[in-house]
Amino acid sequence: MKIFLYNSFILILLPVFITRIFFKSIKDKDYIRNFFNRFGIYNTNLSKEFLWFHAVSLGEVIGSKSILKNLIKDHSVVLSVSTPTGFREAKKIYKNDIEIVFAPWDFYLFVLLFIKKFKPKALILFETEIWPTIIFMLNSRKIPIILSNARLSESSYKKYSFLKFFFSGIFKMLTLVLAQTESDKLRFEKMGIPNKKLKTVGSVKFDSETIKFQNTQLDEKFILATSTHEGEEQILIDSFENLQNEFPDMKLVLVPRHPERCSSVAKLFLKKDISYEIFENIPQEFKNKDAFIIKSTGVLNELYSISQISFVGGSLIDKYGGHNIIEPAANECSFIVGPYMKNFEGIIDLFIEKNACIVANSSKELTNAFASLLKNNELRQNMIHNAISVVEENKGASNKQLRLISELLY
């Protein structure tokens, strides 16, 4: 009855979902790419079972790479995503080695069509992706459901707890939960998952590869701002403007989380009369302009490797919850974050405890943090050293998760 009511609710909301997709496609046409995938319709001829792996967006696609690249050695995989940025990055990484599709909306008929098409032998959900209909339908068919690299922030736990009468039953249907931290494990247990299904394994993001970008000859000093969202760029530009008074030759390299927002970000520079240029990829040099907007995804690894100081976005505004801070740490780039890091609340604590990052709670604190790192080489080097220590101490989660997943699949 509960799942029936949930599906009735989804059915009522379908016109909203469709309208939202078409509105988003105004800025990014890929939102309507393979549009009928959302209804469980896929234009492929298949006759075998697949391991279904779901990574909702860009961050999850990149973060799951170390696990998925190993899984595809032994399994036919269909990777489902929910966003165009995730789809594009998945195509860049895997090309035609696996099936890459948009996930169906969480409605009975659409999920049923997906199941009939791909015949999943197991489902791996990366991080916190709780889709009641999908989980219910696979569980009823005795198909294993694994939550990999699982996290459940305090705020997410409170939301699920508010509807615990419904979600508790869904959580119990999960076959195996591979939690990032003991705090995540405890919250999953409070949601009703038996302890025997829970393992604390760390985060696979500590195992991410670092790639040095060799082709750029950079003499210019610059600060890097990555994965920024609406509202954050204005704060960063104000901070940069203040820094220019003390560091007139300083450049700003800014990478919006969603490349389709580059035009709106450019308008902010125009209003401040700050010269800028938009690049589709990393340029050979940062010269002749004050600011550079990178309209691309999957380039942060290289940018961190050539940068000394960075700000990781999604952290200045509460609703976003922060983005990957392990990437700059692993690439020996000192980093600053805002106060809102709920997506990495266990991980950020590790860096704070080791004095491996700076948390800026306001625009003024952000400016002061940039200035301190620019002026104090010893502070910057100590932060980098401490951050690398955190990364090294927490490596190995990918192998742990692969072993537990393999044990279940075989």
TAJO-V227503 format. One line per field, one symbol per residue. phi: phi as a letter, one per 40 degrees, with the letter a starting at -180 (. if undefined). psi: psi as a letter, one per 20 degrees, with the letter a starting at -180 (. if undefined). burial: + if it has 9 or more other ideal C-beta (glycine too) atoms within 8 Angstrom, else -. Layout:
phi->???
psi->???
burial->???
This chain:
phi->.ccccccccccccddcdccccccccccbcccbcfdcdccgbbcbbbabcbccbbbcaddcccccdccccccccbbcbbbbbbbccccccccccbfbcbcbbcccccbdcccccccccbfccabbccgbbbbdcdcccccccfccbbbcfcbaccccdcccccbcdccdccdccccabbccbcccdcccccchcddccbbcbgbccccccbbccccccbbccabbbbfcbdhcdcccccccccccccbcccbbbbbcdbdccdcccdccccccfbcaabbcacccabbgbcbbbccabgbcdccccbbbbabccgbcbdccggbcccccdccfbcabbccbbccbccccccccccfbabbbcacccccccdcccccbccdcccccdccccccccbchccccccccccdccc
psi->gghghghhggghighgggggghghihhohihjplhihhjjppmqoqkrqqppppogagghgghighghhhhihiqppppqriqhhggghghggidjhrpprpqqqmqggghghgghgilpiqpoppcnnooggggghghhjkpqopoqkpqnrghhghghhhkhhghghghhiphponqgrhgggghhhhjjpqhiippoiapiiijqqpopoiipnoiqpqqpoqlqrphhhgggggggghhhhhmhjpqpppnqhohijhghhhhhhghikpqrqpqiaprhqnrirhqppomrrjjhggghijqhpqpoajiiphigjraoihghghjlpqqqrainlhikhhghhghghjljrpopirgghgghgggghhhnhggghgggghghggghijqihghgggghgghgh.
burial->--+--++--+---+--+---++-++--+-++-+---++++-+---+---+++++++++-+++++++++-+++--+++++++-+++++++++-++---++++++++++--++++++-++++-+++++++++-++++++++---+++++++++++--++--++--+-+++++++++-++++++--++-+++-+++---++++++++++++----+--+---+-++++++++--++-+++++++-++--+--++++++++-+-++--++-+++---+-++++--+--++--+-++++++-++++++++-+-+++++++++--++++++++++++-++++++++++++++++-+++-+-+++++----++++++++++----++-+++-++++++--+-+++-+++-++--++-
